[in-house]
Amino acid sequence: MSLLQNASSISSNKRISIDAIDNVNQLPDDMLSKILSELSTEEAIKTCVLSKQWGDTWKQVSNLCFDMRKTITINGIVLPQLLDRAANQITEVINKHNGHLQTCIISHYSYQLEDGMLASWIQSLTSMKHTKNLILANFNGRFAPTGEDNVLKLSTETFNHPSLRTLSLYQYILQDAQAFNNCKNLKYLDLFQIFAEVDVFNKVISSCPSLEVLILQIIFFNPSGHLKIDHKTLRILSMSCNQIDSIEVRAARLDILSIEYIPCESDNVVLEIPRLQFGRNYWVAGRLLPHTSINISCPPQKQESNGMVKWDTNYATSPASLSVSLDLKNPREVEVLRKILAVWTEKMIELEISFKNNNPLGEEGNSSDGGAQNNLWEKAEPFSQC
């Protein structure tokens, strides 16, 4: 029995529930789409049985998320016989979806790399769905992907569609960088547990000249080589890698540099980052502890603020030490620092604060604006939960 048939058999004393359903059905399509956006992809698709109006509403959602681990495993055991059916269901959903996508997440197994299914999905999501944010995760049951079955084999310029803005890849082997050719469209690139030769990484990074955010947790097959990052537009860089001969970073606009682990001697590291001039860094600390350097830069506040500062503090929540630069005469920058300290989740071993424009607090702890900054610090209580 369908849901609607079941509803029609409800006794008269439940009529108010049926009326409530009718009221929902009378909502405009854009409101229904907003409701569905709060559901998982699987839950949204199931609403098609509610009524004719709901039948195609799920096809308008802006986000799709597919996790094959949920559909082909029982008690943690992968059932290969279900792989083809699960993959075909993903293909069907993508093909039946109407319009463009804001975000699509696909968690799959290496089988979809071997049979070309993943490449087909990416082609549809970029060229047909004009997906803006694409997240791809390869789950192979091992920390380190090995063998040909985990190689990301894609055609040239796969990721250079103008609509694609952010790309995240998890646990793949890259044998070449051709999929990234001419990727001027990408603003955000996250490579997590990606294995490749250093030259491949260099080509991937240089093929994305418009990057503003670059997250690297990468493994080199051969430690002999030179990793080069030279970007004029880069604002945020997070790095973690295995042994490498040398590293070079040139980024004139970089405001955040987070280094989790780099087993490379400081003499073999070149950092030309004019906005991050600090006395402390990952190597100077002496214990190779994760370190984050942040240049807080906000336009001067011209009117009353609503209390929200547009600054992503997620990149500074886990490293063990912090260097930060700010203008104490700018209340918005002080507020950003307050929020960074408030959300810090790990033990902070060391904190370095650099004041811009030679404007440290006066002898009595007040700045030139009559104590406004002092009030901000009093409200902050950044270590109240430590």
QUINORMO-V201440 format. One record per pair of residues at least 24 apart in sequence whose ideal C-beta (glycine too) atoms are under 10 Angstrom apart, sorted by the first residue. I is the first residue (numbers start at 1). GAP is how many residues later the second one is. If there is no record, write none. Layout:
# QUINORMO-V201440
i:I gap:GAP
i:I gap:GAP
This chain:
# QUINORMO-V201440
i:2 gap:47
i:2 gap:48
i:2 gap:49
i:3 gap:43
i:3 gap:44
i:3 gap:46
i:3 gap:47
i:3 gap:48
i:3 gap:51
i:4 gap:45
i:4 gap:46
i:4 gap:47
i:4 gap:48
i:4 gap:50
i:7 gap:43
i:7 gap:44
i:21 gap:29
i:21 gap:30
i:22 gap:29
i:24 gap:26
i:24 gap:27
i:24 gap:29
i:24 gap:30
i:25 gap:25
i:25 gap:26
i:25 gap:27
i:25 gap:28
i:25 gap:29
i:26 gap:27
i:27 gap:26
i:27 gap:30
i:29 gap:24
i:29 gap:27
i:29 gap:28
i:29 gap:31
i:30 gap:27
i:30 gap:30
i:31 gap:26
i:32 gap:25
i:32 gap:26
i:32 gap:28
i:32 gap:29
i:33 gap:24
i:33 gap:25
i:33 gap:26
i:33 gap:27
i:33 gap:28
i:33 gap:29
i:33 gap:66
i:34 gap:26
i:34 gap:27
i:34 gap:28
i:35 gap:26
i:36 gap:24
i:36 gap:25
i:36 gap:26
i:36 gap:27
i:37 gap:24
i:37 gap:25
i:37 gap:26
i:37 gap:65
i:40 gap:24
i:40 gap:25
i:40 gap:27
i:40 gap:30
i:41 gap:24
i:41 gap:25
i:41 gap:26
i:41 gap:49
i:41 gap:52
i:41 gap:56
i:41 gap:63
i:41 gap:64
i:42 gap:24
i:42 gap:25
i:42 gap:28
i:42 gap:29
i:42 gap:47
i:42 gap:51
i:44 gap:49
i:45 gap:44
i:45 gap:47
i:45 gap:48
i:45 gap:51
i:45 gap:52
i:56 gap:40
i:56 gap:42
i:58 gap:35
i:58 gap:38
i:58 gap:39
i:58 gap:40
i:59 gap:34
i:59 gap:37
i:59 gap:38
i:59 gap:39
i:59 gap:40
i:60 gap:37
i:60 gap:38
i:60 gap:39
i:61 gap:36
i:61 gap:37
i:61 gap:38
i:61 gap:40
i:61 gap:41
i:62 gap:35
i:62 gap:37
i:62 gap:38
i:62 gap:39
i:62 gap:40
i:62 gap:41
i:62 gap:42
i:62 gap:69
i:62 gap:70
i:63 gap:38
i:63 gap:39
i:63 gap:40
i:63 gap:41
i:63 gap:42
i:63 gap:68
i:63 gap:70
i:64 gap:26
i:64 gap:29
i:64 gap:30
i:64 gap:33
i:64 gap:37
i:64 gap:38
i:64 gap:39
i:64 gap:40
i:64 gap:41
i:64 gap:42
i:64 gap:61
i:64 gap:65
i:64 gap:67
i:65 gap:38
i:65 gap:39
i:65 gap:40
i:65 gap:41
i:65 gap:42
i:65 gap:70
i:66 gap:24
i:66 gap:27
i:66 gap:28
i:66 gap:38
i:66 gap:39
i:66 gap:40
i:66 gap:41
i:66 gap:42
i:66 gap:55
i:67 gap:38
i:67 gap:39
i:67 gap:40
i:67 gap:41
i:67 gap:70
i:67 gap:72
i:68 gap:38
i:68 gap:39
i:68 gap:40
i:68 gap:41
i:68 gap:43
i:68 gap:44
i:68 gap:69
i:68 gap:71
i:69 gap:38
i:69 gap:39
i:69 gap:40
i:69 gap:68
i:69 gap:70
i:70 gap:37
i:72 gap:36
i:72 gap:37
i:72 gap:39
i:78 gap:31
i:78 gap:33
i:78 gap:61
i:78 gap:63
i:80 gap:29
i:80 gap:31
i:83 gap:25
i:83 gap:26
i:83 gap:28
i:83 gap:29
i:83 gap:32
i:83 gap:34
i:84 gap:27
i:84 gap:31
i:84 gap:33
i:86 gap:25
i:86 gap:26
i:87 gap:24
i:87 gap:25
i:87 gap:28
i:87 gap:30
i:87 gap:31
i:87 gap:33
i:87 gap:34
i:88 gap:29
i:90 gap:27
i:90 gap:28
i:90 gap:30
i:90 gap:31
i:91 gap:26
i:91 gap:29
i:91 gap:30
i:91 gap:33
i:94 gap:26
i:94 gap:27
i:94 gap:30
i:94 gap:31
i:94 gap:34
i:94 gap:35
i:94 gap:37
i:95 gap:29
i:95 gap:33
i:95 gap:34
i:97 gap:27
i:97 gap:28
i:97 gap:31
i:97 gap:32
i:98 gap:31
i:99 gap:30
i:99 gap:31
i:100 gap:25
i:100 gap:28
i:100 gap:29
i:100 gap:30
i:100 gap:31
i:100 gap:32
i:100 gap:63
i:101 gap:24
i:101 gap:25
i:101 gap:27
i:101 gap:28
i:101 gap:29
i:101 gap:30
i:101 gap:31
i:101 gap:32
i:101 gap:33
i:101 gap:62
i:102 gap:27
i:102 gap:28
i:102 gap:29
i:102 gap:30
i:102 gap:31
i:102 gap:63
i:103 gap:28
i:103 gap:29
i:103 gap:30
i:103 gap:31
i:103 gap:32
i:103 gap:63
i:104 gap:25
i:104 gap:27
i:104 gap:28
i:104 gap:29
i:104 gap:30
i:104 gap:31
i:104 gap:32
i:105 gap:28
i:105 gap:29
i:105 gap:30
i:105 gap:31
i:105 gap:32
i:105 gap:63
i:106 gap:28
i:106 gap:29
i:106 gap:30
i:106 gap:31
i:106 gap:32
i:107 gap:28
i:107 gap:29
i:107 gap:30
i:107 gap:31
i:107 gap:32
i:107 gap:63
i:108 gap:28
i:108 gap:29
i:108 gap:30
i:108 gap:31
i:108 gap:32
i:109 gap:29
i:109 gap:30
i:109 gap:31
i:109 gap:32
i:109 gap:40
i:109 gap:41
i:110 gap:28
i:110 gap:29
i:110 gap:30
i:110 gap:31
i:110 gap:32
i:110 gap:35
i:110 gap:37
i:110 gap:38
i:110 gap:39
i:110 gap:40
i:110 gap:41
i:110 gap:61
i:110 gap:62
i:111 gap:29
i:111 gap:38
i:112 gap:24
i:112 gap:26
i:113 gap:25
i:113 gap:27
i:113 gap:32
i:113 gap:35
i:113 gap:36
i:113 gap:37
i:113 gap:38
i:113 gap:39
i:113 gap:40
i:113 gap:41
i:113 gap:59
i:113 gap:60
i:114 gap:34
i:114 gap:35
i:114 gap:36
i:114 gap:37
i:114 gap:39
i:116 gap:37
i:116 gap:38
i:118 gap:34
i:118 gap:35
i:118 gap:36
i:118 gap:54
i:119 gap:33
i:119 gap:34
i:119 gap:35
i:119 gap:36
i:119 gap:39
i:119 gap:60
i:122 gap:30
i:122 gap:32
i:122 gap:33
i:122 gap:36
i:122 gap:37
i:122 gap:39
i:122 gap:42
i:122 gap:45
i:122 gap:57
i:123 gap:31
i:123 gap:32
i:123 gap:35
i:123 gap:38
i:125 gap:36
i:125 gap:38
i:125 gap:39
i:126 gap:32
i:126 gap:33
i:126 gap:34
i:126 gap:35
i:126 gap:36
i:126 gap:37
i:126 gap:38
i:126 gap:59
i:127 gap:31
i:127 gap:34
i:127 gap:36
i:128 gap:33
i:129 gap:32
i:129 gap:34
i:130 gap:31
i:130 gap:32
i:130 gap:33
i:130 gap:34
i:131 gap:30
i:131 gap:32
i:131 gap:33
i:131 gap:34
i:131 gap:35
i:131 gap:36
i:132 gap:29
i:132 gap:31
i:132 gap:32
i:132 gap:33
i:132 gap:34
i:132 gap:53
i:132 gap:55
i:133 gap:31
i:133 gap:32
i:133 gap:33
i:133 gap:34
i:133 gap:35
i:133 gap:55
i:134 gap:25
i:134 gap:27
i:134 gap:29
i:134 gap:30
i:134 gap:31
i:134 gap:32
i:134 gap:33
i:134 gap:34
i:134 gap:35
i:134 gap:52
i:135 gap:31
i:135 gap:32
i:135 gap:33
i:135 gap:34
i:135 gap:35
i:135 gap:55
i:136 gap:31
i:136 gap:32
i:136 gap:33
i:136 gap:34
i:136 gap:35
i:136 gap:36
i:137 gap:31
i:137 gap:32
i:137 gap:33
i:137 gap:34
i:137 gap:35
i:137 gap:55
i:137 gap:56
i:138 gap:31
i:138 gap:32
i:138 gap:33
i:138 gap:34
i:138 gap:35
i:138 gap:55
i:138 gap:56
i:139 gap:31
i:139 gap:32
i:140 gap:31
i:140 gap:32
i:142 gap:29
i:143 gap:28
i:143 gap:50
i:144 gap:27
i:144 gap:29
i:144 gap:49
i:144 gap:51
i:144 gap:75
i:145 gap:25
i:145 gap:26
i:145 gap:27
i:145 gap:28
i:145 gap:48
i:145 gap:49
i:145 gap:50
i:145 gap:74
i:146 gap:27
i:146 gap:49
i:147 gap:26
i:148 gap:25
i:148 gap:27
i:149 gap:24
i:150 gap:45
i:151 gap:24
i:151 gap:25
i:151 gap:44
i:151 gap:45
i:152 gap:24
i:152 gap:27
i:152 gap:42
i:152 gap:44
i:153 gap:25
i:153 gap:26
i:154 gap:24
i:154 gap:25
i:154 gap:26
i:155 gap:24
i:155 gap:26
i:156 gap:24
i:156 gap:25
i:156 gap:26
i:157 gap:24
i:157 gap:25
i:157 gap:26
i:157 gap:50
i:158 gap:25
i:159 gap:24
i:159 gap:26
i:159 gap:27
i:159 gap:30
i:159 gap:45
i:159 gap:48
i:159 gap:49
i:160 gap:24
i:160 gap:25
i:160 gap:26
i:160 gap:47
i:160 gap:48
i:161 gap:24
i:161 gap:25
i:165 gap:45
i:165 gap:47
i:166 gap:24
i:166 gap:46
i:166 gap:47
i:167 gap:24
i:167 gap:41
i:168 gap:24
i:168 gap:47
i:169 gap:24
i:169 gap:25
i:169 gap:35
i:170 gap:24
i:170 gap:47
i:171 gap:24
i:172 gap:24
i:173 gap:27
i:173 gap:46
i:173 gap:48
i:174 gap:26
i:174 gap:27
i:174 gap:29
i:174 gap:30
i:174 gap:44
i:175 gap:25
i:175 gap:46
i:176 gap:24
i:176 gap:27
i:176 gap:28
i:177 gap:24
i:177 gap:25
i:177 gap:26
i:177 gap:27
i:177 gap:28
i:177 gap:29
i:177 gap:30
i:177 gap:31
i:178 gap:25
i:178 gap:26
i:178 gap:29
i:179 gap:25
i:179 gap:28
i:180 gap:24
i:180 gap:25
i:180 gap:26
i:180 gap:27
i:180 gap:28
i:181 gap:26
i:182 gap:25
i:182 gap:26
i:182 gap:27
i:183 gap:24
i:183 gap:25
i:183 gap:26
i:183 gap:27
i:183 gap:28
i:184 gap:24
i:184 gap:25
i:184 gap:26
i:184 gap:27
i:185 gap:25
i:186 gap:24
i:186 gap:25
i:186 gap:26
i:186 gap:27
i:186 gap:28
i:187 gap:24
i:187 gap:25
i:187 gap:26
i:187 gap:46
i:187 gap:48
i:188 gap:24
i:188 gap:25
i:188 gap:26
i:188 gap:27
i:188 gap:48
i:189 gap:24
i:189 gap:25
i:189 gap:26
i:189 gap:27
i:190 gap:24
i:190 gap:25
i:190 gap:26
i:190 gap:27
i:190 gap:48
i:191 gap:24
i:191 gap:25
i:191 gap:26
i:191 gap:27
i:192 gap:24
i:192 gap:25
i:192 gap:26
i:192 gap:48
i:193 gap:24
i:193 gap:25
i:193 gap:26
i:193 gap:47
i:194 gap:24
i:194 gap:25
i:195 gap:24
i:195 gap:25
i:195 gap:26
i:195 gap:47
i:196 gap:24
i:196 gap:25
i:196 gap:26
i:197 gap:24
i:197 gap:25
i:197 gap:27
i:197 gap:28
i:198 gap:24
i:198 gap:25
i:198 gap:26
i:198 gap:27
i:198 gap:28
i:198 gap:29
i:198 gap:30
i:198 gap:43
i:198 gap:46
i:198 gap:47
i:198 gap:48
i:198 gap:49
i:199 gap:26
i:199 gap:27
i:199 gap:28
i:199 gap:29
i:201 gap:24
i:201 gap:26
i:201 gap:27
i:201 gap:28
i:201 gap:40
i:201 gap:43
i:202 gap:24
i:202 gap:25
i:202 gap:26
i:202 gap:27
i:202 gap:28
i:202 gap:46
i:205 gap:24
i:205 gap:25
i:205 gap:26
i:205 gap:29
i:206 gap:24
i:206 gap:25
i:208 gap:25
i:208 gap:26
i:209 gap:24
i:209 gap:25
i:210 gap:24
i:211 gap:24
i:211 gap:25
i:211 gap:26
i:211 gap:40
i:212 gap:24
i:212 gap:41
i:212 gap:42
i:213 gap:24
i:213 gap:25
i:213 gap:43
i:213 gap:99
i:213 gap:102
i:214 gap:24
i:214 gap:25
i:214 gap:35
i:214 gap:37
i:214 gap:40
i:215 gap:24
i:215 gap:25
i:215 gap:43
i:215 gap:100
i:216 gap:24
i:216 gap:25
i:216 gap:44
i:216 gap:46
i:217 gap:24
i:217 gap:43
i:217 gap:44
i:218 gap:24
i:218 gap:26
i:219 gap:24
i:220 gap:24
i:220 gap:25
i:223 gap:40
i:223 gap:41
i:226 gap:42
i:226 gap:44
i:227 gap:35
i:227 gap:37
i:227 gap:42
i:228 gap:42
i:229 gap:25
i:229 gap:42
i:230 gap:42
i:234 gap:39
i:235 gap:40
i:235 gap:60
i:235 gap:62
i:236 gap:58
i:236 gap:76
i:236 gap:78
i:236 gap:79
i:237 gap:36
i:237 gap:39
i:237 gap:56
i:237 gap:78
i:238 gap:54
i:238 gap:76
i:238 gap:77
i:238 gap:78
i:238 gap:81
i:239 gap:43
i:240 gap:50
i:244 gap:24
i:244 gap:25
i:246 gap:24
i:247 gap:24
i:248 gap:24
i:249 gap:24
i:249 gap:27
i:250 gap:24
i:251 gap:24
i:251 gap:25
i:253 gap:42
i:253 gap:44
i:254 gap:39
i:254 gap:41
i:255 gap:38
i:255 gap:39
i:255 gap:40
i:255 gap:41
i:255 gap:42
i:255 gap:56
i:255 gap:60
i:255 gap:70
i:256 gap:36
i:256 gap:37
i:256 gap:38
i:256 gap:39
i:256 gap:40
i:256 gap:55
i:256 gap:56
i:256 gap:57
i:256 gap:59
i:256 gap:60
i:256 gap:68
i:257 gap:24
i:257 gap:25
i:257 gap:34
i:257 gap:35
i:257 gap:36
i:257 gap:37
i:257 gap:38
i:257 gap:58
i:257 gap:66
i:258 gap:24
i:258 gap:32
i:258 gap:33
i:258 gap:34
i:258 gap:35
i:258 gap:36
i:258 gap:57
i:258 gap:58
i:258 gap:59
i:258 gap:60
i:258 gap:61
i:258 gap:64
i:259 gap:24
i:259 gap:29
i:259 gap:30
i:259 gap:31
i:259 gap:32
i:259 gap:33
i:259 gap:34
i:259 gap:60
i:260 gap:29
i:260 gap:30
i:260 gap:31
i:260 gap:32
i:260 gap:58
i:260 gap:59
i:260 gap:60
i:261 gap:27
i:261 gap:28
i:261 gap:29
i:262 gap:26
i:262 gap:28
i:263 gap:25
i:275 gap:50
i:276 gap:47
i:276 gap:48
i:276 gap:49
i:276 gap:78
i:277 gap:46
i:277 gap:48
i:277 gap:77
i:278 gap:44
i:278 gap:45
i:278 gap:46
i:278 gap:47
i:278 gap:74
i:278 gap:75
i:278 gap:76
i:279 gap:44
i:279 gap:73
i:279 gap:75
i:280 gap:41
i:280 gap:42
i:280 gap:43
i:280 gap:70
i:280 gap:71
i:280 gap:72
i:280 gap:74
i:281 gap:40
i:281 gap:42
i:281 gap:71
i:282 gap:37
i:282 gap:39
i:284 gap:37
i:284 gap:39
i:284 gap:66
i:284 gap:68
i:285 gap:35
i:285 gap:36
i:285 gap:38
i:285 gap:64
i:285 gap:65
i:285 gap:67
i:287 gap:33
i:287 gap:34
i:287 gap:62
i:287 gap:63
i:289 gap:30
i:289 gap:31
i:289 gap:32
i:289 gap:60
i:289 gap:61
i:290 gap:28
i:290 gap:29
i:290 gap:30
i:290 gap:31
i:290 gap:32
i:290 gap:56
i:290 gap:59
i:291 gap:28
i:291 gap:29
i:291 gap:30
i:291 gap:31
i:291 gap:32
i:291 gap:58
i:291 gap:59
i:291 gap:61
i:292 gap:24
i:292 gap:25
i:292 gap:26
i:292 gap:27
i:292 gap:28
i:292 gap:29
i:292 gap:30
i:292 gap:31
i:292 gap:32
i:292 gap:48
i:292 gap:52
i:293 gap:26
i:293 gap:28
i:293 gap:29
i:293 gap:30
i:293 gap:31
i:293 gap:32
i:293 gap:59
i:293 gap:61
i:294 gap:28
i:294 gap:29
i:294 gap:30
i:294 gap:31
i:294 gap:32
i:294 gap:42
i:294 gap:43
i:294 gap:46
i:295 gap:28
i:295 gap:29
i:295 gap:30
i:295 gap:31
i:295 gap:38
i:295 gap:59
i:295 gap:61
i:296 gap:28
i:296 gap:29
i:296 gap:30
i:296 gap:31
i:296 gap:34
i:296 gap:36
i:296 gap:37
i:296 gap:38
i:296 gap:39
i:296 gap:40
i:296 gap:41
i:296 gap:44
i:296 gap:60
i:297 gap:28
i:297 gap:29
i:297 gap:30
i:297 gap:33
i:297 gap:35
i:297 gap:36
i:297 gap:39
i:297 gap:59
i:298 gap:28
i:298 gap:29
i:298 gap:32
i:298 gap:33
i:298 gap:34
i:298 gap:35
i:298 gap:36
i:298 gap:37
i:298 gap:38
i:299 gap:31
i:299 gap:33
i:299 gap:34
i:300 gap:27
i:300 gap:29
i:300 gap:30
i:300 gap:31
i:300 gap:32
i:300 gap:33
i:301 gap:29
i:301 gap:30
i:301 gap:31
i:301 gap:32
i:301 gap:34
i:305 gap:26
i:305 gap:27
i:305 gap:30
i:307 gap:28
i:308 gap:27
i:308 gap:31
i:309 gap:24
i:309 gap:25
i:309 gap:26
i:309 gap:27
i:309 gap:28
i:309 gap:29
i:309 gap:30
i:310 gap:26
i:311 gap:24
i:311 gap:25
i:311 gap:26
i:311 gap:28
i:311 gap:29
i:313 gap:24
i:313 gap:26
i:313 gap:27
i:313 gap:28
i:313 gap:29
i:313 gap:30
i:313 gap:31
i:314 gap:29
i:315 gap:25
i:316 gap:24
i:316 gap:25
i:316 gap:27
i:316 gap:28
i:316 gap:29
i:317 gap:26
i:317 gap:27
i:317 gap:28
i:317 gap:29
i:318 gap:26
i:318 gap:27
i:318 gap:28
i:319 gap:25
i:319 gap:27
i:319 gap:29
i:319 gap:30
i:320 gap:26
i:320 gap:27
i:320 gap:28
i:320 gap:29
i:320 gap:30
i:321 gap:25
i:321 gap:26
i:321 gap:27
i:321 gap:28
i:321 gap:29
i:321 gap:30
i:321 gap:31
i:322 gap:26
i:322 gap:27
i:322 gap:28
i:322 gap:29
i:322 gap:30
i:322 gap:31
i:323 gap:27
i:323 gap:28
i:323 gap:29
i:323 gap:30
i:323 gap:31
i:324 gap:27
i:324 gap:28
i:324 gap:29
i:324 gap:30
i:325 gap:27
i:325 gap:28
i:325 gap:29
i:325 gap:30
i:325 gap:31
i:326 gap:27
i:326 gap:28
i:326 gap:29
i:326 gap:30
i:326 gap:33
i:327 gap:28
i:327 gap:29
i:327 gap:30
i:327 gap:32
i:328 gap:25
i:328 gap:27
i:328 gap:28
i:328 gap:29
i:328 gap:31
i:328 gap:32
i:328 gap:33
i:328 gap:39
i:328 gap:40
i:328 gap:41
i:328 gap:45
i:328 gap:46
i:328 gap:48
i:328 gap:49
i:329 gap:26
i:329 gap:27
i:329 gap:28
i:329 gap:30
i:329 gap:38
i:329 gap:39
i:329 gap:40
i:329 gap:43
i:329 gap:44
i:330 gap:26
i:330 gap:27
i:330 gap:29
i:330 gap:39
i:330 gap:43
i:331 gap:36
i:331 gap:38
i:331 gap:41
i:331 gap:42
i:331 gap:44
i:331 gap:45
i:332 gap:44
i:333 gap:40
i:334 gap:33
i:334 gap:38
i:334 gap:39
i:334 gap:40
i:334 gap:41
i:334 gap:42
i:334 gap:43
i:334 gap:46
i:335 gap:41
i:335 gap:44
i:335 gap:45
i:337 gap:39
i:337 gap:40
i:337 gap:43
i:337 gap:45
i:338 gap:38
i:338 gap:39
i:338 gap:41
i:338 gap:42
i:338 gap:43
i:338 gap:44
i:339 gap:41
i:339 gap:43
i:340 gap:42
i:341 gap:39
i:341 gap:40
i:341 gap:41
i:341 gap:42
i:341 gap:45
i:342 gap:38
i:342 gap:39
i:342 gap:40
i:342 gap:41
i:342 gap:42
i:342 gap:43
i:343 gap:39
i:344 gap:38
i:344 gap:39
i:344 gap:41
i:344 gap:42
i:345 gap:40
i:347 gap:39
i:348 gap:34
i:348 gap:35
i:348 gap:38
